């Protein structure tokens, strides 16, 4: 397995902007050749490094894996900029890995950016895999009034309020995994969990897995955010591997 770090450039205000912003990431190549590229988008307020040791580099033993982070870690950057960044970084990662056979993996807000960019720019996928994603953040709140306030704030299209449910219809194979001990999305509330799962099952080629012990970063303790997927790496890695093995790479 080989690893190489990259600072890929994207246009600051538009794709063709001469002013550039650099987004850090890492490409991992397996020892044996693989035609598949797993393109991993980090979640809100996270650099790419926490996704490497127990997730990206484990999958990198079998597949090409590129892990990227969101501009400004997704905190204040607009959804338009994040989706445009995604398109540019993803295109460069394909060129570097020398393959168009891409599976997109998004964690939390990273999945909303992934699906939004796919819809907006016509990005092709062999499949998409969402980890602790959510249709919109308002659906994870408890009271009616809080939900309405969050839904209103989501009109600004920033941060974790970027809505996956605005990405439109996607017919590619989809897999969503949800942690049942997720205190960010409040999936310990059966009503919230049911709403999230029901939405994801509405896609025509979608499956959903619920892992009761897992928190928002697929660890066990409620606020154990980093590194990602540390406590029992094989659970999530095995599920991704199974999903990818069922995709068409011809």
C-alpha positions in Angstrom: 0.0 0.0 0.0 1.2 3.5 -0.9 0.0 6.8 0.4 0.5 10.3 -1.0 -0.7 13.6 0.4 -2.2 16.3 -1.9 -3.2 19.9 -1.8 -5.6 20.1 -4.7 -6.5 23.6 -6.0 -10.1 24.8 -6.6 -11.4 28.1 -7.8 -12.0 30.4 -4.9 -15.3 31.9 -6.2 -15.9 29.9 -9.4 -14.4 27.0 -11.2 -12.5 29.3 -13.6 -11.4 31.8 -10.9 -7.7 32.5 -11.2 -7.6 32.8 -7.4 -7.3 29.4 -5.9 -7.9 27.6 -2.6 -6.0 24.5 -1.6 -7.9 21.5 -0.2 -5.8 18.8 1.6 -6.4 15.1 1.0 -4.6 11.8 0.7 -4.6 9.2 -2.0 -4.1 5.6 -0.9 -3.2 2.9 -3.4 -3.3 -0.9 -2.7 -0.3 -3.1 -3.4 -2.3 -5.0 -6.0 -4.0 -3.0 -8.8 -7.6 -2.0 -8.3 -9.8 -0.2 -10.9 -12.1 1.2 -8.2 -11.6 4.6 -6.5 -13.4 5.2 -3.2 -13.8 9.0 -2.9 -14.4 9.9 0.7 -15.8 13.3 1.8 -15.2 14.3 5.4 -18.0 15.7 7.6 -18.6 19.0 9.2 -15.7 20.6 11.1 -13.3 17.8 10.4 -10.0 17.6 8.6 -9.3 14.6 6.5 -6.7 13.0 8.8 -9.1 11.4 11.3 -10.6 9.3 8.5 -7.3 7.7 7.5 -5.9 5.2 10.0 -9.1 3.2 10.8 -11.0 3.7 7.6 -9.3 5.0 4.5 -6.0 3.1 5.0 -7.8 -0.1 5.9 -9.9 0.1 2.7 -6.8 1.1 0.9 -5.4 -2.4 1.2 -8.0 -3.4 -1.5 -9.1 -0.2 -3.3 -7.8 3.1 -4.4 -9.1 5.6 -1.8 -9.0 9.4 -1.8 -10.0 11.2 1.4 -10.8 14.9 1.1 -12.0 17.6 3.5 -14.5 20.5 3.0 -13.2 24.0 2.5 -13.1 25.7 5.9 -14.1 22.3 7.2 -17.6 23.2 6.1 -18.2 25.7 8.9 -18.9 29.0 7.0 -18.5 28.1 3.3 -21.6 28.2 1.2 -23.2 25.1 -0.2 -22.6 26.4 -3.7 -18.9 26.7 -3.0 -18.7 23.3 -1.4 -20.4 21.5 -4.2 -18.3 23.3 -6.8 -15.1 22.4 -4.8 -16.3 18.8 -4.7 -16.7 18.6 -8.4 -13.1 20.0 -9.0 -11.4 17.8 -6.4 -13.2 14.7 -7.5 -12.3 15.3 -11.1 -8.6 15.7 -10.2 -8.7 12.6 -8.0 -10.0 10.5 -10.9 -7.1 11.8 -13.1 -4.5 11.0 -10.4 -5.9 7.5 -9.7 -6.4 7.0 -13.4 -9.9 5.6 -13.2 -13.5 6.6 -13.8 -14.9 3.8 -11.7 -15.8 5.8 -8.6 -17.7 5.0 -5.5 -18.6 8.1 -3.4 -18.6 7.9 0.4 -19.8 10.8 2.5 -19.8 11.2 6.2 -22.6 13.3 7.7 -22.7 16.7 6.0 -20.2 15.3 3.5 -22.9 13.1 2.1 -25.2 16.1 1.5 -22.4 17.9 -0.4 -21.6 14.7 -2.3 -25.2 14.1 -3.5 -25.8 17.8 -4.2 -22.7 18.0 -6.3 -23.6 14.9 -8.2 -27.0 16.3 -9.0 -25.7 19.7 -10.0 -22.7 18.7 -12.0 -23.8 15.3 -13.4 -21.0 13.4 -11.6 -21.1 9.7 -12.4 -21.0 7.1 -9.7 -20.9 3.3 -9.5 -22.5 3.7 -6.1 -22.9 6.0 -3.2 -22.4 5.2 0.5 -23.5 7.5 3.3 -22.3 7.2 6.9 -24.5 8.9 9.6 -26.1 11.1 6.9 -29.4 12.9 7.3 -32.0 14.3 4.9 -32.1 17.6 6.7 -31.0 18.7 10.1 -34.4 19.9 11.1 -35.7 16.4 11.0 -33.3 15.5 13.8 -34.6 18.1 16.2 -37.2 17.3 18.9 -39.9 20.0 18.9 -42.0 21.3 16.1 -40.9 24.8 16.6 -37.2 23.9 16.7 -37.5 22.0 13.5 -39.3 24.9 11.8 -36.5 27.3 12.9 -33.8 25.0 11.6 -35.6 24.5 8.3 -35.8 28.3 7.9 -32.1 28.7 8.7 -31.3 26.0 6.2 -32.3 28.4 3.4 -28.8 30.0 3.9 -27.4 26.7 2.7 -24.4 26.6 5.0 -22.7 24.2 7.4 -24.6 21.2 8.7 -27.9 22.8 7.5 -27.1 21.9 3.9 -29.9 19.6 2.9 -29.4 16.2 1.3 -33.1 16.0 0.6 -32.8 18.8 -2.0 -30.4 16.7 -4.2 -33.3 15.2 -6.1 -33.8 11.7 -7.4 -30.7 9.4 -7.6 -31.1 6.0 -9.2 -27.5 4.8 -8.6 -27.0 2.0 -6.0 -27.1 3.7 -2.5 -26.2 2.4 0.9 -26.8 4.3 4.1 -25.6 3.3 7.6 -27.0 5.0 10.7 -25.7 4.9 14.2 -28.3 4.3 16.9 -26.2 6.0 19.6 -25.8 9.2 17.5 -26.3 12.2 19.9 -25.7 14.7 17.0 -28.6 13.4 15.0 -30.6 12.2 18.1 -31.1 8.8 16.6 -31.6 7.5 20.1 -35.1 8.9 19.7 -37.1 6.2 17.8 -39.2 8.8 15.9 -36.1 10.5 14.6 -34.5 7.2 13.7 -37.6 6.1 11.9 -37.9 9.4 9.9 -34.3 9.2 8.7 -34.4 5.5 7.8 -37.8 5.9 6.0 -36.4 8.8 3.9 -33.3 6.8 2.8 -35.4 3.7 1.9 -37.4 5.9 -0.5 -34.6 6.0 -3.0 -35.2 3.3 -5.7 -31.9 1.4 -5.3 -31.2 2.0 -1.6 -30.5 -0.1 1.4 -30.2 1.1 5.0 -28.3 -0.5 7.9 -28.8 0.6 11.6 -25.9 0.0 14.0 -27.4 0.6 17.5 -24.0 0.9 19.4 -22.4 3.4 17.0 -22.2 7.2 17.5 -22.0 9.9 14.8 -18.3 9.0 14.0 -18.9 5.2 14.3 -17.3 4.9 17.7 -19.0 3.7 20.9 -18.9 6.7 23.3 -21.4 9.5 22.8 -18.8 12.3 22.2 -15.9 10.3 21.0 -15.5 12.1 17.6 -12.0 11.3 16.6 -10.4 9.3 15.1 -13.2 8.1 12.9 -14.3 4.4 13.2 -11.6 3.5 15.7 -13.4 1.3 18.2 -14.4 -1.6 15.9 -13.1 -0.7 12.4 -14.1 -4.0 10.8 -17.9 -3.3 11.2 -18.0 -0.3 8.9 -15.1 -1.4 6.6 -16.8 -4.8 6.1 -20.1 -3.2 5.2 -18.4 -0.9 2.7 -16.5 -3.8 1.2 -19.7 -5.8 0.8 -21.5 -2.9 -0.8 -18.6 -2.2 -3.2 -18.3 -5.9 -4.1 -21.9 -5.9 -5.3 -21.4 -3.0 -7.8 -20.9 -3.2 -11.5 -17.4 -2.1 -12.5 -17.5 -3.4 -16.1 
